[in-house]
Amino acid sequence: MSRAVIAATGLYTPPQSVSNAELVTAFNAYVELFNAEHAAAIAAGDTAALVPSSEGFIEKASGIRSRYVVDKAGVIDPRVMRPNIPERPNDEISIMAEIGVAAARDAIARWGKDADRIDAVICAASNMQRAYPAMAIEIQQALGIGGFGYDMNVACSSATFGVKTAADYVTAGDARAVLVVNPEITSGHLNFRDRDSHFIFGDVATAVIVEAENTAEGGWDILGSRLKTQFSNNIRNNFGFLNRCAPEGIGAIDKLFVQEGRKVFREVVPMVSEMIVSHAADLGLDPTALKRLWLHQANINMNELIARRVLGREPAAGENIIILDEFANTSSAGSIIAFHRASDDFAPGELGLICSFGAGYSAGTVFVQKR
């Protein structure tokens, strides 16, 4: 049985970025409009006045300073506050597949081999553009890849679930190489009118090529991968194709991203920390000796606490990679961005951990060693 290797990664970043200052200006303008339009109801106590946001609040709560988006104009327009993404005709590539292809081409170029050596494509992401045909098959067609493709959604853990699945195909001999693509247009499901979450998400796409070790040139041995799910309502999005069957609920807040942030923090941090330590022990690894952690980029306070629990100390500079200050939470793509941007300095034999966690609850750990 051949070991699986992470052979290459790729990244696509949208050209438009929104700073906290721009986001706060738009949100506070919306607050003024809302409070003025509902002044009588607010005065009568029938409606609560909205509270402005601030740059300081956002950075303290999350560590986020900016985020990339596929459409900036709609997001910062206080009368719109959502990305403008026009529908495309069926004979054009969809926007989700388009950014996925861009990330995949970056990964393939870094891999240095022909795309026809890839036997499967997994589109693993939180927010699927449509039910079918699968975006993975659309990406497969655009890249000229044979074999098969399918979509996978495990919320923010989709990338590690995808890598684990790809590794299983490779070790079983079912594929020479598998492309895992994580296109995340998270701005589409974010409620930009909610003070507690309007700053959380950004858009991006990442890609990972998993290959059999007997053909890999360099890369990262996957020493072990583990998945975990545990049901929770604390992060939820009820948007789906059955919404039209209950038209009174269309447009309700729960059709966008909603979460109980404090509960998520209290419950996910220990779950993930214990999972990492337990998985390392089962692999015979010392988690305190890891050179680097590439964690899901949800919240800086969560990342810092998980890193302290895993390493048993305060992380040194460069041990716990944080990219959410620039990208915000990009759902499944966050840990892959961190790995993609901060792994070139590893020497053969050095160890690291890719870890994601999120709605479900779900979590995935992938321990890797530089070849």
N, C-alpha and C positions, 0 to 999 in steps of 0.2 A: 504494500500500500504506500503510495507516494504522499509525502507531506505537502501541504498547500503553502504557497508563498504569496505574500502581497508584493506583486512585481512592479506596480506603478500606481500613481494617483494623479488626478487632474482636478482643475478648479476653473469654474467660470464665475466671474464677478460682474454683475450689471454695472453699466457706466455711471448710473445716477446714485448719489448718496444723499441722505437726509441727516443733518446734525440734530442734536438735542434741541439746540436753540430754535431751529426751523420748526421742529415738531411742536415744541411748546408754544411758539407764536401762533401756529395754526390751531392748536387745541384751545388755547385761551381765547382766541377770537371766536371759536365755536361756543365756548362757555358764555361769552358776552351775548352772543346772538340768542342762545337758548334762554338765558335768564331774562333777557329783555322780552322775548316772545311769550314767556310764561310768567311774567311778573305778577299778574293777578292771582294765578293759581299758587305761586310761591308765597305771596302775601297771605293767602287764605289758608295756607298750610296743607294744601292738597298735593303739591309737588315740591320736591326738595330742590333747592338751588344747587347748581353744579359748582364745584370748587376748582380753581385754576391749578395747573401743573407748574413745575419748575425744573430747570436743569439740575439743580442741586438734589431735588427729590429723586429724579431718575437715576443719577449716577450713584447716589448712596444706596438706593434700593436694588440696583442691578449691576452696576459697573459699566453700563452701556453709555457710549458717547455719540455713536452714529450708527447708521445701518444703510445697506445698499437696497435699492428697490427697483423693480422693473418699470415703474412709472411714478415719478416724483410729483408731477403737477397735480394729480388728483389727490394724493395723500396730504399735501399741505394746503389744499383749498378748503377753508372751513365750511363751505357749503357742500362739499363732496366727501372728503375724508375717506377715500378708498382709491386704490389704483384704477386707472382707466386701461382696461385690457380688452380691446375690441375682439369680437368673435372672428375667427378665420374660416374661410371656406374649407370644405373637407379635402380639397386637393392640395392644400398648403399644410406644411408641417405645423403642428400645434406648438404653442409657446412653451409648454412644459417639456415637450420632446426637444424643441430647439435648443433650450439652454442645457438640457441633458446631453445632447449631441456635442455641444461646445466643450463641456467638461470632459466628455469621453474622448474627444479628439486630442485634448491636451494630455490625457493619460496615455493614449495610444502612441503619441509622439514621444513621450518620455520612455515608454516601454521599448520603442525602437523596433517593433515587429509589425507584421501585417495584420489588419483587423480580421482577416479571414481565418486566423488561428484561434479566434474566440468562438466558442461553441454555444454560449448562452448569454443572455442579457437579463438582468434583474433590475427593474426600476423600483427602488425602495425609497419611499417618501411618505410624508405625513398627509399631504393635501393633493389628492388625485384630481386631475382636471376633468375626467369623465370616467364612467364605469367601463366602457369598452368602445372600440378596441383598445387593448392595453398600450399605454405609452411605451412600454418596453419593446413591444413589437414594432412600433413606429420608429423608435431609436434604432432598433436592429436593422430595419429596412434602410434607413438613412445612411447607416454606416456600412452597408453591404455585408452584414454578418449572417451566417447560416445558423443552423441549429434551432434554438427556441428562445422565447422570452416571455416574461410575465411580470405583473406588478405585485408589489408587496407593501402593505401598510401596517407598521407597528409604531406609528407616531414617531416621537423623537429617537426611538431605538432602531428605526428602520435600517440604518446603515450597518450597524453591527449584526443585526439579524440577517441582512443581505450577505455580509462577508462570511458569516458562519455557514449559511446555505451554500454559497459559492465554494467554500472550502470543502464542504461535504461532497459536492459534485466532483471536485477535482480529486480528492483522496479516494473516492469510490471508482475512479476511472471513467466517469460519465462525461467528463469534459476536459479538454486540454487546458482551457483558460475560460474564465467567466468574467464578464464585465458587470459591475454593480454601479448603478447610476442613481444619484440622489438629487433630483431637481426639486428645489423648495421655493415656491412662490408663496411664502407665508403671509405676505402683506394682504393677500386676497381674503384671508379668513380672520384678520385682526380687526377688532373693534377700535378704531382710532378715536372714538368718542368716549372711551372708558379710561378715566384717569389712572386706574390701577394697572392697566395693561397696554395703553396706547403706544408705548415705547418699546415693547418687548422684542418684536420680530423684525427680521430682514430677509431679503431674497438672495439666493445663490444656487449654484449647482456644483456637486462634486462627483468624482468617479473613482472607482478602485478596480484594478485588474488583479484577479487572483489566478495563479498559475501553478502547475505541477512543478515540484522541485527539480525534477530531472531535466526540465527544459529552461528553468529560470536562470537568468544571469543577474546575480546580485539580488537585491530586494530584501524581504523580511520573512523569515520562517514564522509561521503561525504555530506557536507552541501549544496553544489551547484556546478554545472559544466556548463561552457558556451563555445561555439565555435564561431569562426569568420573567415571568409575568405574575401579576397579583392584582385582582380587580379593585378599581377605585373610581368613584365619581368626581374626584377632586380636580381632574383635568378632563374637560369634555368639549366635544363639538358635535352637535346633533344634525348638522347639515347632511342631506343625503337625498337619493332619488325618490324616497317615499314621502318627502315633505309635501309634494303636490296632493297626496291623499288626505292630508289634513290641512287644507288651505288657510284655516284660521291661524295656523302657527307660522306661516311663511313670513320671513322678516323678523322673527323673534330673536332676541339676543342670544339664545342658546344655539342658534344656527351659525354663530361665530365662535371663536375661541373663548372659553370661560374657564376659570380656575379658582380654587381656594388656595392662594399662594402660601399662606402660613402653614396650613395642613400639609401641603405638598412638601414643604421644607422639612417639617418635623418627621414625616414618614419616609420620604425618599432618601434622605441623607444616611440614616442608619442602615436601610435596606441595601443601598449600593455599596457603602463602606464594608459591610459584613460580607457581601457577595464577592467583592474584590479580594479581600483577605482570605476567604475560604477557598476561592478558586486558585489563588496563588499556592496555598498550602497543598491542595490536591495535585498541583503540578510540580511540587517540590521546589517552589520558588520563594525567595524572601522578598516580600513586597517592599520592605524598607530599602532594598538595594536597587530598586528600579531607577533607571536614569531619568525617565520622563513619564509623566502622565498626560495623555491627550483625552481630556474628559469632554462630555457633552457641555456645550456652552449655553447654559440656561441662565445662570445667575452667579455672579462672582462670589457671593457669600456661600452658596452651596459648594462651589468648586473648591474654595479654600478650606472649608471644613472637611470635605471628603478627603482632600489631599493630606491634611493633618492627621486624620484618623488612619489612613492607609500607610503613610510614611512614619507615623509615630513621632512626628516633630514638625516644626515649621518648615515648609518647603524652601529650599535654596532657590536662588534666581535661576530660572530656566528649567526647573523640575516640573512645575505645574503650569502648562501653557494656557494663557488666556488670550483669546482673539475676539471675545464678544464686545470689547470696547469699540472695535472698528466695525464688526459685522452684526452685532446684536445676536439674539437667539435665532439660529437658522435651522432649528429643528434637527432632523437627522444628519444634516451636513456638518454640524459644528465640530464634532470630534475629528472628522476627516479633514476639515480645514486646518485644525490645529496640527494634526499629523503631517499633512501636506507641507505646511509652512515651517515646521520646526522639527525636522528629522534628518536633515542632511549632515549633521555633525556627528552622527553615531559611528563608532568603530565596530568592526565585526565582533560579535559576541555580546554586545551591550543590549540590555533589555528595556522594553517600554510597554505601556498599556494603553490601548484604545478602549474607551468605555463610554457607552451612551445610556441614557435613562430618560424616562418621560411618561406620557399618558399611558394608561393601562391599569395599574402601573406596569412598565416594562423596563428591562435593563439588559444590556449585553456587554460582555467583557471579552477582549481579544488581546492575549499576551503575545508579543512579537519579539523576535531576536534578530538583530542585524546579521546578515549573511557575510 
